[in-house]
Amino acid sequence: MNFLETLTAQYSSYATYLIIFEVIAVIFGLLSVYFSIKKNIWVYPTGIISTVLFIYIMFVFGLLGDMLINVYYTAMSIYGWILWAKHAEDHIHVEVKTASQNDWKVGSILFAGSLIFVGLIYYFKPFIDNQFSMQDVKLGLYHLDWANYTDIVTTSLFLVGMYFMAKRNLENWIFWIVADIVCVPMMFYKGLALTGLQYFVFTAMAIIGYMEWKKNLVKS
């Protein structure tokens, strides 16, 4: 079965509105990464449109970690928008820097906290899925597959990447690259082929973004 046949088979049972939502979210997600590469403040309004749509999509497909990270993305996008607006000399573009020791400390706390928090969400998922009733519910991580465990880790990586991007740190791209690569097979496995393809493109764009930001940093 080729890619087109796989794509058609995966989406044949999906509601039309979900497909439309995913297409729109993917387009604005790509635009957001493009603006990020260009150090353009439009990374945030375009990104917010994408993340709000993905909050709903990930909820429908049961990817709680990715749902939560998109909630975080939306909030962090507002925070980043404010920070970039303060540092944009032409109100559009910003200068970049490397992460400080304090940034790494905060990033480490965010990563560890995210692992614990998302892990707990999955631990209580049977309770959540049972409409918050403990009747005939067994708590634990026994119901997770490899994609769910991967989701916990990538959520934490993306969280740090988003924080570093808001701080205009070059190292944000490293977190995006690693997490994007891991997300490609996970999304295909979950039946989100378009999103999986998006993460493949994101990987390439993140590599370009790292090189562009590093080049700008050297010039500075």
C-alpha positions as CSV (number, residue, x, y, z in Angstrom):
1,M,0.0,0.0,0.0
2,N,1.5,3.4,-1.1
3,F,1.3,6.6,0.9
4,L,-1.8,7.9,-0.9
5,E,-3.7,4.7,-0.3
6,T,-2.6,4.7,3.3
7,L,-3.8,8.3,3.7
8,T,-7.1,7.5,2.1
9,A,-7.7,4.5,4.2
10,Q,-6.9,6.3,7.5
11,Y,-9.2,9.2,6.7
12,S,-12.1,7.3,5.2
13,S,-13.8,6.9,8.6
14,Y,-13.1,10.4,9.9
15,A,-15.8,13.1,10.1
16,T,-15.3,15.7,7.4
17,Y,-15.0,18.6,9.8
18,L,-12.1,16.8,11.6
19,I,-10.2,16.5,8.4
20,I,-10.8,20.2,7.6
21,F,-9.7,21.2,11.1
22,E,-6.5,19.1,10.7
23,V,-5.7,20.6,7.3
24,I,-6.2,24.2,8.6
25,A,-4.1,23.4,11.8
26,V,-1.3,21.9,9.7
27,I,-1.2,24.9,7.3
28,F,-1.1,27.5,10.1
29,G,1.5,25.3,12.0
30,L,3.8,25.4,9.0
31,L,3.3,29.1,8.7
32,S,4.2,29.5,12.3
33,V,7.4,27.6,11.9
34,Y,8.3,29.6,8.8
35,F,7.8,32.9,10.7
36,S,9.9,31.5,13.6
37,I,12.8,30.8,11.2
38,K,12.5,34.4,10.0
39,K,12.4,35.7,13.6
40,N,9.1,37.3,12.7
41,I,6.5,38.0,15.5
42,W,3.8,36.5,13.3
43,V,5.0,33.2,14.5
44,Y,2.6,33.6,17.5
45,P,-0.8,34.6,15.9
46,T,-0.5,31.9,13.3
47,G,0.7,29.4,15.9
48,I,-2.3,30.2,18.2
49,I,-4.8,29.3,15.4
50,S,-3.0,26.0,14.9
51,T,-2.7,25.0,18.6
52,V,-6.3,25.8,19.4
53,L,-7.4,23.5,16.6
54,F,-5.0,20.8,17.7
55,I,-6.3,21.0,21.3
56,Y,-9.6,19.7,20.0
57,I,-8.1,17.2,17.5
58,M,-5.8,15.6,20.1
59,F,-8.6,15.3,22.6
60,V,-10.7,13.4,20.1
61,F,-7.9,11.0,19.3
62,G,-7.0,10.5,23.0
63,L,-3.5,12.0,22.8
64,L,-3.7,13.7,26.2
65,G,-0.1,14.7,26.3
66,D,-0.3,16.4,22.9
67,M,-3.6,18.0,23.9
68,L,-2.0,19.5,27.1
69,I,1.1,20.7,25.2
70,N,-1.1,22.6,22.8
71,V,-3.0,24.2,25.7
72,Y,0.5,25.2,27.0
73,Y,1.5,26.3,23.5
74,T,-1.5,28.7,23.4
75,A,-0.7,30.2,26.7
76,M,3.1,30.3,26.0
77,S,2.3,31.9,22.6
78,I,0.6,34.8,24.3
79,Y,3.6,35.1,26.7
80,G,6.1,34.9,23.8
81,W,4.1,37.4,21.8
82,I,4.4,39.9,24.6
83,L,8.2,39.2,25.0
84,W,8.9,39.4,21.3
85,A,6.9,42.6,21.0
86,K,9.1,44.2,23.7
87,H,12.3,43.2,21.9
88,A,11.3,43.8,18.3
89,E,13.0,47.0,17.1
90,D,10.8,47.2,14.0
91,H,7.8,45.7,15.8
92,I,8.2,42.5,13.7
93,H,11.7,41.0,13.9
94,V,13.8,40.1,17.0
95,E,17.4,39.4,17.7
96,V,18.3,35.9,19.1
97,K,20.7,34.8,21.9
98,T,21.9,31.6,23.6
99,A,20.3,30.2,26.7
100,S,21.5,31.4,30.0
101,Q,22.3,29.2,33.0
102,N,19.0,30.3,34.5
103,D,17.1,29.4,31.3
104,W,18.6,25.8,31.5
105,K,17.5,25.5,35.1
106,V,14.0,26.6,34.3
107,G,14.0,24.3,31.2
108,S,15.1,21.3,33.3
109,I,12.3,22.0,35.9
110,L,9.8,22.3,33.1
111,F,10.9,19.0,31.5
112,A,10.8,17.0,34.8
113,G,7.5,18.6,35.8
114,S,6.0,17.8,32.5
115,L,7.1,14.1,32.7
116,I,5.4,13.8,36.1
117,F,2.3,15.8,35.2
118,V,1.5,14.1,31.9
119,G,2.4,10.7,33.4
120,L,-0.2,11.4,36.1
121,I,-2.8,12.4,33.5
122,Y,-2.3,9.0,31.8
123,Y,-2.4,7.3,35.2
124,F,-5.8,8.7,35.9
125,K,-7.0,8.4,32.2
126,P,-9.3,5.4,33.0
127,F,-11.0,7.6,35.7
128,I,-11.3,10.5,33.2
129,D,-12.6,8.3,30.4
130,N,-15.2,6.8,32.8
131,Q,-16.7,10.3,33.2
132,F,-14.8,10.9,36.5
133,S,-16.3,7.9,38.2
134,M,-14.3,5.2,40.0
135,Q,-16.9,2.5,39.4
136,D,-15.2,-0.5,37.8
137,V,-12.1,1.6,37.2
138,K,-8.5,0.4,37.6
139,L,-5.9,3.2,37.8
140,G,-2.4,2.8,36.3
141,L,-0.3,2.9,33.2
142,Y,-1.2,-0.7,32.1
143,H,-3.4,0.7,29.2
144,L,-0.6,2.7,27.5
145,D,1.1,1.6,24.3
146,W,4.5,2.8,23.0
147,A,2.9,5.9,21.4
148,N,1.5,7.1,24.7
149,Y,4.8,6.7,26.5
150,T,6.4,8.5,23.6
151,D,3.8,11.2,23.9
152,I,4.8,11.9,27.5
153,V,8.5,12.4,26.5
154,T,7.8,14.5,23.4
155,T,5.3,16.7,25.3
156,S,8.1,17.5,27.7
157,L,10.6,18.3,24.9
158,F,8.1,20.5,23.2
159,L,7.4,22.3,26.4
160,V,11.0,23.3,26.9
161,G,11.4,24.2,23.2
162,M,8.4,26.6,23.4
163,Y,9.8,28.2,26.5
164,F,13.3,28.6,24.9
165,M,11.7,30.1,21.8
166,A,9.8,32.7,23.8
167,K,13.1,33.6,25.4
168,R,14.6,33.8,21.9
169,N,17.2,31.1,22.7
170,L,19.0,29.4,19.8
171,E,18.8,26.1,21.6
172,N,15.0,26.0,21.2
173,W,15.5,24.4,17.7
174,I,17.4,21.4,19.2
175,F,14.3,20.4,21.2
176,W,12.0,20.9,18.2
177,I,14.3,18.7,16.0
178,V,14.4,15.8,18.4
179,A,10.7,15.8,19.3
180,D,9.6,16.3,15.7
181,I,11.6,13.3,14.5
182,V,10.0,11.1,17.2
183,C,6.5,12.4,16.5
184,V,6.5,11.3,12.8
185,P,6.0,7.6,13.4
186,M,3.8,8.2,16.4
187,M,1.3,10.3,14.5
188,F,1.2,7.8,11.6
189,Y,0.6,5.0,14.2
190,K,-2.3,7.0,15.7
191,G,-3.9,7.5,12.3
192,L,-3.0,11.2,11.9
193,A,-1.2,10.9,8.6
194,L,-1.4,14.6,7.7
195,T,0.0,15.5,11.1
196,G,2.7,12.9,10.7
197,L,3.7,14.4,7.4
198,Q,3.6,17.9,9.0
199,Y,6.1,16.8,11.7
200,F,8.4,15.4,8.9
201,V,8.3,18.9,7.3
202,F,8.8,20.5,10.7
203,T,12.0,18.5,11.2
204,A,13.5,19.9,8.0
205,M,12.3,23.4,8.9
206,A,13.7,23.1,12.4
207,I,17.1,22.2,11.0
208,I,16.9,25.2,8.7
209,G,15.8,27.4,11.6
210,Y,18.7,26.4,13.8
211,M,21.2,27.2,11.0
212,E,19.5,30.6,10.3
213,W,19.4,31.6,13.9
214,K,23.0,30.5,14.5
215,K,24.1,32.5,11.4
216,N,22.2,35.6,12.8
217,L,23.8,35.1,16.2
218,V,27.3,35.0,14.7
219,K,26.7,38.2,12.8
220,S,25.4,39.8,16.0
